Amino acid sequence: MRSSDQQADAATPEATPAGADAEVPAEHEVPDELALAGEFPRVTRDEWRDLVAGVLRKAGREELPDPVEEALAATVATGVRVAPLYTAEDAGDLPSAVGVPGLTPFVRGARAGTAPDRGEPGGWDIRQRHADPDVALTREAVAADLDNGVTSLWLVLGEGAIPVESLADVLADVLLDLAPVTVQGGTAAAEAFLALVEGRTDLAPGCSLGLDPLGLQAATGEEQDLSGLADLARRAAAHSAGRPDPALRTVVVDGTVFADAGASAVEELGCALAAGTAYLRALTEGGLSVDDAFAQLEFRYSASADQFTVIAALRAARRLWDRVGEVSGAAPGVRAQRQHAVTSSVMTTRRDPWVNMLRTTIACFAAGVGGADVVTVQPFDAALGLPDSFSRRIARNTQNLLLEEGHLGRVLDPAGGSWYVEALTESLAEAAWALFTEIERTGGLVAALDSGLVRDRIATAWDERATRLSHRTDALTGVSEFPNLAEKLPDRRPAAAVAAPGGLPRVRAAQEFESLRDAADAAPQRPRVYLATIGPAARHTARATFAGNLFQAGGLETPSGDGATGFADAGTTVACICGTDKDYAADAAGLVAALKEAGASQVWLAGRPDLAVDGVDGYVFAGCDAVGVLRTVHDELGLPAPSATSAGSGDGVKP
């Protein structure tokens, strides 16, 4: 600290004459090297663990696991957990084993330089999906997309979607030498597209016939025939004569079929790998060389808002496919997996659908960072029906913003070298490879589908995820957390049905809470739970807010009042007491009695069951089974039971 006289002297021009070389004090000299956190003492992992253990004990955790970080670890996929701390010892020599972009094992990306689709390093192809059966509207939407940043099209053909016979009309104004097109709709769609482009060798690279018979079998349960794939592949390859990049591929290995059934990244990668291997066998048995067979495949994966898992999964998928190519004898140049990432249908909500814009932005970011060649952002209203022009515009502009304003495509594999990402990539690769080899031992994907192995593995993965969702460990903003009971949902025309009775199920993370909301909305009057508060607002607000948030997630209004005084006017028979532990010890038992005397048939308490308040019917607390609690309240209020696909454990309800 300098004196005022010193400060005045330093401020005068005479203190440092113009043009004179001022002598820099030793403490202000710039060192030759800057050490990260160099002024702080070095901290060991054991010291970090001791500090974490202290915080957990203060939070009420008496028994802690060894090592202590397991208490903060989180499951991101079957058998794969992420720790709260990663150091060099966790990744080992992994960063040096993943190679460089554009070379095997392609962990760091399939390309080493400029992307032909975008003209910039690492940029990706912006692909918009269209399935509206109204041909005029689809044609108009396609034109708007291509005029505003979309670089390729994904057209769904068939019943309930674009009529197969209308494909030429939809593409009448599309320059196929500039905009690649992928069709989806089985052999009929493939034949229609081949007829449209017959004899052309000027197609933009990236077109696809979109055939995925094994994905169709998984989705419908109907056995498919692979024998015609090789003939179609030869016809497709004719459009790429003399060109380094295939202009027209035949097969899309669609991993989203498994993800939409509830698979974690492990099952999605393992099943996609098995499907890809089955297609290689079918193509080579049909007369194609191994290299030509590899060139005919493209892979489609789901991208969720769990950004680091998506990044690591895409990196792991490329490594695994390169390994398949290595043992198959394919040349290194054809082993780079072409990846199409699609924002997850599982994460998309019907309630508060505008939050889906944020989810898809994170997912798109993850897909780009993970090295996807092609990205499709589903419109925010996809769970409600066919998108309108506004939702399609937001979907494409999400990608435009990340590429044009965020410059996300200028850096290849920006997550590479991160101890966390490299370790997670390795864990996902090992777990997915283990599932893939198990599927192969059973006879391949067809046998694994027939035996129920795939269905059982995915069901187990979904049950684990459903438990986390039910307990709100995995939060759903706008649905299980911070719901808006006054929301007005946009009206959309229904999309074509995609579920089939004999195939894998289709699930969404929000389905249990949304079914409860639907049941509450259908009631003649909005059902309610009365929040009986104890003491001043400063003491009861935290728990009243928590309880209100939980009950509103089930579509229940939560009027509140001081004690039992407002219960009679609340129009309900269910109440929840909210206060502090000290208030509960003094007044909760009496308040329970007062509420029941006033007509309450069910009384909850915002707090843990170990408070053991006499007369309370159940407890709501952080980590309780929120779906189980809400079902119990719905039943008490006489609401019809919603259709449910996963049962809650009920640990929020007092036995």
C-alpha positions as CSV (number, residue, x, y, z in Angstrom):
1,M,0.0,0.0,0.0
2,R,1.5,3.3,-1.0
3,S,1.1,6.6,0.8
4,S,-0.9,9.5,-0.7
5,D,2.4,11.4,-1.3
6,Q,3.8,8.4,-3.2
7,Q,0.7,8.1,-5.3
8,A,0.8,11.9,-6.1
9,D,4.5,11.6,-7.1
10,A,3.7,8.7,-9.4
11,A,0.9,10.6,-11.1
12,T,3.0,13.7,-12.1
13,P,4.6,13.8,-15.6
14,E,8.0,14.6,-14.1
15,A,8.0,11.3,-12.3
16,T,8.7,9.4,-15.6
17,P,10.2,11.7,-18.3
18,A,8.8,11.1,-21.8
19,G,11.0,8.8,-23.8
20,A,13.0,7.6,-20.8
21,D,13.4,3.9,-20.2
22,A,11.5,3.2,-17.0
23,E,13.1,0.6,-14.8
24,V,10.7,-2.3,-14.3
25,P,10.6,-3.4,-10.6
26,A,11.8,-7.0,-10.1
27,E,8.4,-8.1,-8.9
28,H,6.8,-7.0,-12.2
29,E,9.2,-8.8,-14.5
30,V,7.6,-11.3,-16.8
31,P,8.9,-14.8,-16.2
32,D,10.1,-17.0,-19.1
33,E,7.4,-19.6,-18.3
34,L,4.0,-19.3,-16.7
35,A,3.1,-22.3,-14.5
36,L,-0.6,-23.0,-14.2
37,A,-1.6,-22.3,-10.6
38,G,2.1,-22.0,-9.9
39,E,1.6,-19.7,-6.9
40,F,-0.5,-22.3,-5.1
41,P,0.8,-25.3,-3.2
42,R,0.5,-28.6,-5.0
43,V,-2.6,-30.6,-4.0
44,T,-2.7,-34.4,-3.9
45,R,-5.7,-36.5,-4.8
46,D,-5.8,-37.7,-1.1
47,E,-6.0,-34.1,0.1
48,W,-8.9,-33.5,-2.3
49,R,-10.6,-36.6,-1.1
50,D,-10.3,-35.4,2.5
51,L,-11.9,-32.1,1.7
52,V,-14.7,-33.7,-0.3
53,A,-15.4,-36.1,2.6
54,G,-15.6,-33.2,5.0
55,V,-18.2,-31.5,2.9
56,L,-20.3,-34.7,2.4
57,R,-20.3,-35.3,6.2
58,K,-21.5,-31.7,6.8
59,A,-24.3,-32.5,4.4
60,G,-25.4,-35.4,6.5
61,R,-23.5,-38.3,4.8
62,E,-22.1,-40.4,7.7
63,E,-21.0,-43.5,5.7
64,L,-18.9,-42.7,2.7
65,P,-17.6,-45.1,0.0
66,D,-13.9,-45.8,-0.5
67,P,-12.8,-44.1,-2.7
68,V,-14.9,-41.1,-1.6
69,E,-15.4,-39.9,-5.2
70,E,-17.7,-42.8,-5.8
71,A,-20.3,-40.8,-3.8
72,L,-20.3,-38.2,-6.5
73,A,-20.0,-40.5,-9.5
74,A,-22.8,-40.6,-12.0
75,T,-24.0,-43.3,-14.4
76,V,-24.0,-42.2,-18.1
77,A,-24.4,-45.5,-19.9
78,T,-24.7,-49.2,-19.0
79,G,-21.7,-50.1,-16.9
80,V,-20.1,-46.7,-17.5
81,R,-19.8,-44.1,-14.7
82,V,-18.1,-40.7,-14.7
83,A,-16.1,-39.5,-11.7
84,P,-16.1,-36.0,-10.3
85,L,-12.4,-35.6,-10.9
86,Y,-10.0,-36.8,-13.7
87,T,-6.3,-36.5,-13.7
88,A,-3.5,-37.8,-16.0
89,E,-3.5,-41.1,-14.1
90,D,-7.1,-41.7,-15.2
91,A,-6.4,-41.4,-18.9
92,G,-2.9,-43.0,-18.8
93,D,-1.4,-42.9,-22.3
94,L,-4.8,-42.7,-24.1
95,P,-4.2,-39.3,-25.7
96,S,-1.1,-40.7,-27.5
97,A,-3.0,-43.8,-28.6
98,V,-6.0,-42.2,-30.4
99,G,-4.0,-41.0,-33.4
100,V,-4.6,-37.8,-35.4
101,P,-7.6,-36.6,-37.4
102,G,-8.1,-38.4,-40.7
103,L,-5.9,-41.4,-39.8
104,T,-6.7,-44.7,-38.1
105,P,-8.2,-45.4,-35.6
106,F,-10.1,-42.2,-36.5
107,V,-10.9,-41.4,-32.9
108,R,-10.1,-37.8,-33.5
109,G,-12.2,-37.6,-36.7
110,A,-12.7,-39.1,-40.1
111,R,-11.2,-36.1,-41.9
112,A,-7.8,-34.3,-41.6
113,G,-8.8,-31.1,-43.2
114,T,-11.5,-29.2,-45.1
115,A,-15.0,-30.7,-45.1
116,P,-16.3,-30.8,-48.7
117,D,-19.8,-30.1,-47.5
118,R,-18.9,-26.9,-45.7
119,G,-15.6,-25.7,-47.1
120,E,-14.1,-25.3,-43.6
121,P,-12.1,-27.6,-41.2
122,G,-14.4,-30.0,-39.3
123,G,-17.6,-28.4,-40.6
124,W,-20.5,-30.7,-41.0
125,D,-23.4,-31.2,-43.4
126,I,-26.7,-29.7,-42.2
127,R,-29.4,-32.2,-43.0
128,Q,-33.1,-31.5,-42.5
129,R,-35.7,-34.2,-42.2
130,H,-39.0,-34.1,-44.1
131,A,-42.0,-36.4,-43.7
132,D,-45.1,-34.3,-44.4
133,P,-47.4,-36.2,-46.7
134,D,-48.7,-32.9,-48.1
135,V,-46.4,-32.7,-51.2
136,A,-47.0,-29.0,-51.8
137,L,-46.1,-28.1,-48.3
138,T,-43.0,-30.4,-48.3
139,R,-41.8,-29.0,-51.6
140,E,-42.2,-25.5,-50.1
141,A,-40.4,-26.5,-46.9
142,V,-37.5,-28.1,-48.8
143,A,-37.0,-24.9,-50.9
144,A,-37.0,-22.8,-47.7
145,D,-34.4,-25.0,-46.0
146,L,-32.0,-25.1,-49.0
147,D,-32.3,-21.3,-49.4
148,N,-31.4,-20.8,-45.7
149,G,-28.4,-22.9,-44.8
150,V,-29.5,-26.5,-45.1
151,T,-27.0,-28.5,-47.2
152,S,-28.7,-31.9,-47.6
153,L,-32.1,-33.5,-47.3
154,W,-33.5,-36.5,-45.5
155,L,-36.9,-37.6,-47.0
156,V,-39.1,-40.1,-45.3
157,L,-41.3,-42.0,-47.8
158,G,-44.2,-44.3,-47.3
159,E,-47.5,-44.7,-45.5
160,G,-48.3,-41.6,-43.5
161,A,-45.2,-39.8,-44.8
162,I,-44.2,-38.5,-48.3
163,P,-45.9,-40.7,-51.0
164,V,-43.2,-42.7,-52.8
165,E,-44.8,-41.8,-56.2
166,S,-44.4,-38.1,-55.3
167,L,-40.6,-38.2,-54.8
168,A,-39.9,-36.6,-58.2
169,D,-42.4,-33.8,-57.5
170,V,-40.8,-33.1,-54.1
171,L,-37.3,-33.0,-55.7
172,A,-38.3,-31.1,-58.9
173,D,-36.5,-27.9,-57.9
174,V,-33.6,-29.5,-56.0
175,L,-30.2,-29.5,-57.7
176,L,-28.9,-32.9,-56.9
177,D,-25.4,-32.1,-57.9
178,L,-25.3,-29.6,-55.0
179,A,-27.6,-30.9,-52.4
180,P,-27.3,-34.6,-51.3
181,V,-30.5,-36.5,-50.6
182,T,-31.1,-39.5,-48.3
183,V,-34.3,-41.3,-48.6
184,Q,-35.9,-43.6,-46.0
185,G,-38.7,-46.0,-46.8
186,G,-37.3,-49.4,-47.6
187,T,-36.8,-50.9,-51.1
188,A,-39.7,-49.0,-52.6
189,A,-38.1,-45.7,-51.7
190,A,-34.7,-46.9,-52.8
191,E,-36.0,-48.0,-56.2
192,A,-37.8,-44.7,-56.7
193,F,-34.7,-42.7,-56.0
194,L,-32.6,-44.9,-58.3
195,A,-35.1,-44.4,-61.1
196,L,-34.9,-40.7,-60.6
197,V,-31.1,-40.5,-60.8
198,E,-30.5,-43.3,-63.3
199,G,-27.4,-42.7,-65.3
200,R,-26.3,-39.6,-63.5
201,T,-22.7,-39.4,-62.3
202,D,-22.9,-35.8,-61.1
203,L,-24.7,-36.4,-57.8
204,A,-23.4,-34.5,-54.8
205,P,-21.4,-36.8,-52.5
206,G,-23.5,-38.0,-49.5
207,C,-26.6,-39.3,-51.1
208,S,-28.0,-42.5,-49.7
209,L,-30.7,-45.1,-50.5
210,G,-31.3,-45.3,-46.7
211,L,-31.8,-49.1,-46.6
212,D,-31.7,-50.5,-43.1
213,P,-33.6,-53.9,-43.1
214,L,-32.1,-54.9,-39.7
215,G,-33.2,-51.6,-38.1
216,L,-36.7,-52.2,-39.6
217,Q,-36.7,-55.7,-38.2
218,A,-35.8,-54.4,-34.8
219,A,-38.5,-51.7,-35.0
220,T,-41.3,-54.0,-36.3
221,G,-40.4,-57.5,-35.3
222,E,-40.8,-58.6,-38.9
223,E,-38.0,-60.7,-40.5
224,Q,-36.2,-59.0,-43.3
225,D,-34.3,-60.3,-46.3
226,L,-30.7,-59.0,-47.0
227,S,-30.2,-60.9,-50.2
228,G,-30.9,-58.0,-52.5
229,L,-28.6,-55.5,-50.9
230,A,-25.6,-56.4,-53.0
231,D,-27.4,-55.8,-56.3
232,L,-28.7,-52.4,-55.1
233,A,-25.2,-51.5,-53.9
234,R,-23.7,-52.2,-57.3
235,R,-26.3,-50.0,-58.9
236,A,-25.6,-47.3,-56.3
237,A,-21.8,-47.6,-56.8
238,A,-22.3,-46.9,-60.5
239,H,-23.0,-43.3,-59.7
240,S,-19.6,-42.9,-58.1
241,A,-17.5,-44.1,-61.0
242,G,-14.0,-42.5,-60.9
243,R,-14.8,-40.4,-57.9
244,P,-12.9,-40.5,-54.5
245,D,-16.0,-40.1,-52.4
246,P,-19.1,-42.3,-52.9
247,A,-21.9,-40.2,-54.4
248,L,-24.6,-42.7,-53.5
249,R,-24.4,-45.1,-50.6
250,T,-26.9,-48.0,-50.0
251,V,-27.1,-48.7,-46.3
252,V,-27.8,-46.5,-43.3
253,V,-27.1,-48.4,-40.0
254,D,-29.6,-46.6,-37.9
255,G,-28.6,-46.8,-34.2
256,T,-31.5,-44.4,-33.2
257,V,-33.9,-47.4,-33.5
258,F,-32.1,-48.8,-30.4
259,A,-31.7,-45.4,-28.7
260,D,-35.5,-44.7,-29.1
261,A,-36.2,-48.0,-27.4
262,G,-34.3,-46.9,-24.3
263,A,-30.8,-48.0,-25.1
264,S,-27.9,-46.2,-23.5
265,A,-24.9,-45.3,-25.6
266,V,-23.4,-48.7,-24.9
267,E,-26.3,-50.7,-26.4
268,E,-26.7,-48.2,-29.3
269,L,-23.0,-48.5,-30.3
270,G,-22.9,-52.3,-29.7
271,C,-26.1,-53.0,-31.8
272,A,-25.1,-50.6,-34.5
273,L,-21.7,-52.3,-34.8
274,A,-23.4,-55.7,-35.0
275,A,-25.8,-54.4,-37.7
276,G,-22.9,-52.9,-39.7
277,T,-21.0,-56.2,-39.5
278,A,-24.1,-58.1,-40.7
279,Y,-24.4,-55.8,-43.7
280,L,-20.7,-56.3,-44.6
281,R,-21.3,-60.0,-44.7
282,A,-24.3,-59.6,-46.9
283,L,-22.6,-57.3,-49.3
284,T,-19.4,-59.3,-49.6
285,E,-21.3,-62.6,-49.9
286,G,-23.2,-60.9,-52.7
287,G,-19.9,-60.3,-54.6
288,L,-18.7,-56.9,-53.4
289,S,-15.1,-56.5,-52.2
290,V,-14.5,-55.6,-48.6
291,D,-13.5,-52.1,-49.5
292,D,-16.5,-51.6,-51.7
293,A,-18.8,-52.9,-49.0
294,F,-17.3,-50.5,-46.4
295,A,-17.9,-47.6,-48.8
296,Q,-21.6,-48.4,-49.0
297,L,-22.3,-47.9,-45.3
298,E,-23.3,-44.8,-43.3
299,F,-24.1,-44.8,-39.5
300,R,-26.8,-42.8,-37.8
301,Y,-26.6,-42.1,-34.1
302,S,-28.7,-40.2,-31.5
303,A,-27.3,-37.1,-29.9
304,S,-28.7,-36.1,-26.5
305,A,-28.2,-33.2,-24.2
306,D,-25.6,-35.3,-22.2
307,Q,-22.9,-33.6,-24.3
308,F,-19.8,-35.3,-23.0
309,T,-21.3,-38.8,-23.5
310,V,-22.3,-37.9,-27.0
311,I,-18.8,-36.6,-27.8
312,A,-17.2,-39.7,-26.4
313,A,-19.6,-42.1,-28.0
314,L,-19.0,-40.7,-31.5
315,R,-15.3,-40.9,-31.0
316,A,-15.6,-44.5,-29.7
317,A,-17.8,-45.5,-32.6
318,R,-15.2,-44.5,-35.1
319,R,-12.5,-46.5,-33.2
320,L,-14.7,-49.6,-33.0
321,W,-15.6,-49.5,-36.7
322,D,-12.0,-49.1,-37.6
323,R,-11.2,-52.2,-35.6
324,V,-13.9,-54.1,-37.5
325,G,-12.3,-52.9,-40.7
326,E,-8.9,-53.9,-39.6
327,V,-9.8,-57.5,-38.8
328,S,-11.9,-57.6,-42.1
329,G,-8.9,-56.7,-44.1
330,A,-10.3,-53.4,-45.4
331,A,-7.9,-50.7,-46.5
332,P,-7.3,-47.9,-44.0
333,G,-8.8,-45.3,-46.3
334,V,-12.3,-46.8,-46.3
335,R,-12.5,-47.6,-42.6
336,A,-13.4,-44.1,-41.5
337,Q,-17.0,-44.3,-40.3
338,R,-19.4,-41.8,-41.9
339,Q,-21.6,-40.5,-39.1
340,H,-25.0,-38.9,-39.2
341,A,-26.0,-37.5,-35.7
342,V,-29.7,-36.8,-35.0
343,T,-30.9,-35.0,-31.9
344,S,-32.5,-37.5,-29.6
345,S,-36.3,-38.3,-29.7
346,V,-36.0,-39.8,-26.2
347,M,-35.1,-36.4,-24.7
348,T,-37.8,-34.5,-26.6
349,T,-40.7,-33.4,-24.4
350,R,-44.3,-32.6,-25.3
351,R,-44.6,-30.4,-22.2
352,D,-42.9,-27.0,-22.3
353,P,-41.6,-27.9,-25.7
354,W,-39.7,-24.7,-26.2
355,V,-37.1,-26.0,-23.8
356,N,-36.3,-28.6,-26.5
357,M,-34.6,-25.7,-28.4
358,L,-32.0,-25.6,-25.6
359,R,-31.7,-29.4,-25.5
360,T,-31.1,-29.7,-29.2
361,T,-28.6,-26.9,-29.2
362,I,-26.5,-28.8,-26.6
363,A,-26.9,-32.0,-28.6
364,C,-25.9,-30.4,-31.9
365,F,-22.9,-28.8,-30.2
366,A,-21.9,-32.3,-28.9
367,A,-22.4,-33.9,-32.3
368,G,-20.2,-31.3,-33.9
369,V,-17.5,-31.5,-31.3
370,G,-17.6,-35.3,-31.5
371,G,-16.9,-35.2,-35.2
372,A,-20.2,-36.1,-36.8
373,D,-20.1,-35.7,-40.6
374,V,-23.8,-34.9,-40.8
375,V,-26.2,-33.4,-38.2
376,T,-30.0,-33.3,-38.1
377,V,-31.6,-31.1,-35.4
378,Q,-35.2,-32.2,-34.9
379,P,-37.7,-29.3,-34.5
380,F,-38.6,-28.5,-31.0
381,D,-42.2,-29.6,-31.6
382,A,-41.3,-33.0,-32.9
383,A,-43.1,-34.9,-30.1
384,L,-46.3,-33.0,-30.8
385,G,-46.6,-33.7,-34.5
386,L,-45.4,-32.4,-37.9
387,P,-43.3,-29.2,-37.5
388,D,-44.3,-25.8,-38.8
389,S,-42.2,-23.3,-40.7
390,F,-41.1,-21.6,-37.4
391,S,-39.8,-24.8,-35.8
392,R,-38.0,-25.9,-38.9
393,R,-36.3,-22.4,-39.1
394,I,-35.2,-22.7,-35.5
395,A,-33.8,-26.2,-36.1
396,R,-31.7,-25.2,-39.1
397,N,-30.6,-21.9,-37.5
398,T,-29.4,-23.8,-34.5
399,Q,-26.8,-25.3,-36.7
400,N,-26.2,-22.1,-38.7
401,L,-25.4,-20.3,-35.5
402,L,-23.0,-22.9,-34.2
403,L,-21.1,-23.0,-37.5
404,E,-21.3,-19.4,-38.8
405,E,-21.3,-17.4,-35.5
406,G,-19.8,-19.9,-33.1
407,H,-17.2,-21.1,-35.6
408,L,-17.5,-24.6,-34.1
409,G,-16.2,-26.2,-37.2
410,R,-12.9,-24.5,-37.2
411,V,-11.3,-26.8,-34.7
412,L,-11.0,-30.6,-35.2
413,D,-11.7,-32.7,-32.1
414,P,-11.5,-29.9,-29.6
415,A,-12.2,-32.3,-26.8
416,G,-9.2,-34.5,-27.7
417,G,-6.6,-34.8,-25.0
418,S,-9.0,-34.1,-22.2
419,W,-8.4,-36.7,-19.5
420,Y,-12.2,-36.9,-18.9
421,V,-13.2,-37.3,-22.6
422,E,-10.4,-39.7,-23.4
423,A,-11.2,-41.9,-20.4
424,L,-14.9,-41.8,-21.2
425,T,-14.2,-42.7,-24.8
426,E,-12.2,-45.7,-23.7
427,S,-14.9,-46.8,-21.2
428,L,-17.7,-46.6,-23.8
429,A,-15.6,-48.4,-26.5
430,E,-14.8,-51.3,-24.1
431,A,-18.4,-51.7,-22.9
432,A,-19.8,-51.5,-26.5
433,W,-17.2,-53.9,-27.8
434,A,-18.1,-56.4,-25.1
435,L,-21.8,-56.2,-26.1
436,F,-20.9,-56.5,-29.8
437,T,-18.8,-59.6,-29.3
438,E,-21.6,-61.1,-27.2
439,I,-24.1,-60.5,-30.0
440,E,-21.6,-62.1,-32.5
441,R,-21.3,-65.2,-30.3
442,T,-25.0,-65.7,-30.3
443,G,-25.0,-65.7,-34.2
444,G,-25.2,-62.0,-35.0
445,L,-27.8,-59.3,-34.7
446,V,-30.7,-61.3,-36.3
447,A,-30.2,-64.1,-33.8
448,A,-29.8,-61.6,-30.9
449,L,-33.1,-59.9,-31.9
450,D,-34.9,-63.3,-32.2
451,S,-33.6,-64.6,-28.9
452,G,-34.6,-61.4,-27.0
453,L,-31.0,-60.6,-26.0
454,V,-31.2,-57.1,-27.6
455,R,-34.6,-56.4,-26.1
456,D,-33.6,-57.5,-22.6
457,R,-30.4,-55.5,-22.6
458,I,-32.2,-52.4,-23.7
459,A,-35.0,-52.9,-21.2
460,T,-32.4,-53.2,-18.4
461,A,-30.7,-50.0,-19.5
462,W,-34.1,-48.2,-19.7
463,D,-35.2,-49.4,-16.3
464,E,-32.1,-47.9,-14.8
465,R,-32.6,-44.6,-16.6
466,A,-36.4,-44.6,-15.7
467,T,-35.5,-45.0,-12.0
468,R,-33.2,-41.9,-12.2
469,L,-35.9,-40.0,-14.0
470,S,-38.6,-41.1,-11.5
471,H,-36.4,-39.9,-8.6
472,R,-35.5,-36.8,-10.5
473,T,-31.8,-37.6,-10.3
474,D,-32.0,-37.0,-14.1
475,A,-33.9,-33.7,-14.2
476,L,-36.3,-32.7,-17.0
477,T,-36.6,-28.9,-17.1
478,G,-40.2,-27.9,-17.6
479,V,-41.5,-31.3,-16.9
480,S,-40.2,-32.9,-13.7
481,E,-38.6,-29.6,-12.6
482,F,-40.2,-26.2,-12.9
483,P,-43.4,-27.2,-14.7
484,N,-45.7,-24.5,-16.1
485,L,-49.3,-25.6,-15.4
486,A,-50.6,-22.6,-17.4
487,E,-48.8,-23.4,-20.6
488,K,-50.6,-23.4,-23.9
489,L,-49.1,-26.0,-26.2
490,P,-48.8,-25.3,-29.9
491,D,-51.2,-27.2,-32.2
492,R,-49.6,-29.5,-34.7
493,R,-50.9,-31.9,-37.3
494,P,-50.2,-35.5,-36.3
495,A,-47.2,-37.2,-37.7
496,A,-47.1,-40.8,-39.1
497,A,-47.2,-43.5,-36.4
498,V,-43.8,-45.1,-35.9
499,A,-44.4,-47.7,-33.2
500,A,-45.1,-51.3,-34.2
501,P,-46.6,-53.9,-31.9
502,G,-44.0,-56.6,-32.5
503,G,-40.8,-54.6,-32.4
504,L,-38.8,-52.7,-29.9
505,P,-40.7,-50.1,-27.9
506,R,-40.4,-46.4,-28.3
507,V,-39.8,-44.4,-25.1
508,R,-39.4,-40.8,-24.0
509,A,-37.7,-39.6,-20.9
510,A,-40.7,-37.4,-20.0
511,Q,-43.5,-40.0,-20.6
512,E,-44.3,-40.8,-17.0
513,F,-44.6,-37.2,-15.8
514,E,-46.5,-36.2,-19.0
515,S,-49.0,-39.0,-18.6
516,L,-49.7,-37.8,-15.0
517,R,-50.1,-34.2,-16.4
518,D,-52.5,-35.5,-19.0
519,A,-54.6,-37.2,-16.4
520,A,-54.7,-34.1,-14.2
521,D,-55.5,-31.9,-17.2
522,A,-58.5,-34.1,-18.1
523,A,-60.1,-33.6,-14.7
524,P,-63.2,-31.3,-14.7
525,Q,-61.3,-29.0,-12.2
526,R,-57.6,-28.8,-11.7
527,P,-56.7,-31.2,-8.8
528,R,-54.9,-29.7,-5.9
529,V,-52.5,-30.4,-3.0
530,Y,-52.7,-27.9,-0.1
531,L,-49.3,-26.7,1.3
532,A,-49.7,-26.2,5.0
533,T,-46.8,-24.0,6.1
534,I,-45.4,-23.6,9.5
535,G,-43.8,-20.4,10.8
536,P,-42.7,-17.3,8.8
537,A,-41.9,-17.4,5.1
538,A,-38.1,-17.3,5.7
539,R,-38.4,-20.7,7.4
540,H,-40.9,-22.6,5.2
541,T,-40.2,-21.1,1.7
542,A,-37.5,-23.6,0.8
543,R,-39.5,-26.7,1.5
544,A,-42.8,-25.2,0.2
545,T,-41.1,-24.4,-3.1
546,F,-39.6,-27.9,-3.3
547,A,-43.0,-29.5,-2.6
548,G,-44.9,-27.2,-4.9
549,N,-42.5,-28.0,-7.7
550,L,-42.8,-31.8,-7.2
551,F,-46.6,-31.8,-7.0
552,Q,-47.0,-29.5,-10.0
553,A,-44.9,-32.0,-12.0
554,G,-48.0,-34.2,-11.8
555,G,-50.3,-31.5,-12.9
556,L,-51.5,-30.6,-9.4
557,E,-52.0,-27.0,-8.2
558,T,-50.5,-26.1,-4.8
559,P,-52.4,-23.4,-2.9
560,S,-50.8,-22.7,0.4
561,G,-51.8,-21.2,3.8
562,D,-50.6,-20.8,7.4
563,G,-51.2,-24.2,9.0
564,A,-54.7,-25.6,8.5
565,T,-56.4,-22.3,8.2
566,G,-56.7,-22.3,4.4
567,F,-57.3,-26.0,3.9
568,A,-61.1,-25.8,3.9
569,D,-61.0,-23.4,1.0
570,A,-58.4,-25.3,-1.0
571,G,-60.9,-27.7,-2.6
572,T,-58.8,-30.9,-1.9
573,T,-58.4,-33.8,0.5
574,V,-54.6,-33.9,0.3
575,A,-52.2,-31.7,2.2
576,C,-48.4,-31.4,2.6
577,I,-46.8,-29.8,5.6
578,C,-43.8,-27.5,4.9
579,G,-41.5,-26.1,7.5
580,T,-38.2,-26.7,9.3
581,D,-37.1,-29.7,11.3
582,K,-37.3,-27.7,14.4
583,D,-40.9,-26.6,13.6
584,Y,-41.8,-30.2,12.8
585,A,-40.6,-31.4,16.2
586,A,-42.8,-28.7,17.9
587,D,-45.9,-28.5,15.8
588,A,-46.2,-31.1,13.0
589,A,-48.0,-33.8,14.9
590,G,-50.7,-31.3,16.0
591,L,-51.0,-29.9,12.5
592,V,-51.5,-33.4,11.1
593,A,-54.3,-33.9,13.5
594,A,-55.8,-30.5,12.6
595,L,-55.7,-31.2,8.9
596,K,-57.3,-34.6,9.2
597,E,-60.0,-33.1,11.4
598,A,-60.6,-30.6,8.7
599,G,-61.1,-33.3,6.1
600,A,-57.7,-34.3,4.8
601,S,-57.6,-37.9,3.8
602,Q,-53.8,-37.9,3.1
603,V,-51.1,-35.7,4.7
604,W,-47.5,-35.6,3.4
605,L,-44.6,-33.9,5.0
606,A,-41.7,-32.1,3.1
607,G,-38.8,-33.8,4.7
608,R,-37.1,-37.2,5.1
609,P,-38.8,-40.2,6.7
610,D,-36.4,-40.3,9.6
611,L,-38.3,-37.3,11.0
612,A,-41.0,-39.9,11.9
613,V,-43.9,-37.5,12.5
614,D,-47.0,-39.3,13.9
615,G,-50.0,-39.4,11.5
616,V,-48.1,-38.5,8.4
617,D,-49.0,-40.7,5.4
618,G,-45.8,-40.1,3.4
619,Y,-42.7,-37.9,2.9
620,V,-41.4,-35.9,-0.1
621,F,-37.7,-35.1,-0.2
622,A,-34.8,-34.7,-2.6
623,G,-34.3,-38.2,-4.2
624,C,-37.7,-39.6,-3.4
625,D,-39.6,-41.5,-6.0
626,A,-41.5,-38.5,-7.4
627,V,-43.5,-40.6,-9.9
628,G,-44.5,-43.0,-7.1
629,V,-45.6,-40.1,-4.9
630,L,-47.6,-38.5,-7.7
631,R,-49.4,-41.7,-8.5
632,T,-50.4,-42.2,-4.9
633,V,-51.8,-38.6,-4.8
634,H,-53.6,-39.1,-8.1
635,D,-55.2,-42.2,-6.8
636,E,-56.2,-40.5,-3.6
637,L,-57.8,-37.7,-5.6
638,G,-59.7,-40.2,-7.7
639,L,-57.9,-39.4,-11.0
640,P,-57.7,-42.2,-13.6
641,A,-54.5,-44.1,-13.6
642,P,-52.3,-43.0,-16.4
643,S,-50.8,-45.6,-18.7
644,A,-47.3,-46.3,-17.4
645,T,-44.3,-48.2,-18.9
646,S,-42.2,-48.3,-15.8
647,A,-43.2,-48.7,-12.2
648,G,-41.8,-46.4,-9.5
649,S,-40.1,-48.0,-6.5
650,G,-42.4,-46.1,-4.1
651,D,-39.6,-45.2,-1.7
652,G,-41.1,-41.8,-1.2
653,V,-44.2,-43.3,0.4
654,K,-44.3,-44.4,4.0
655,P,-45.0,-48.1,4.4
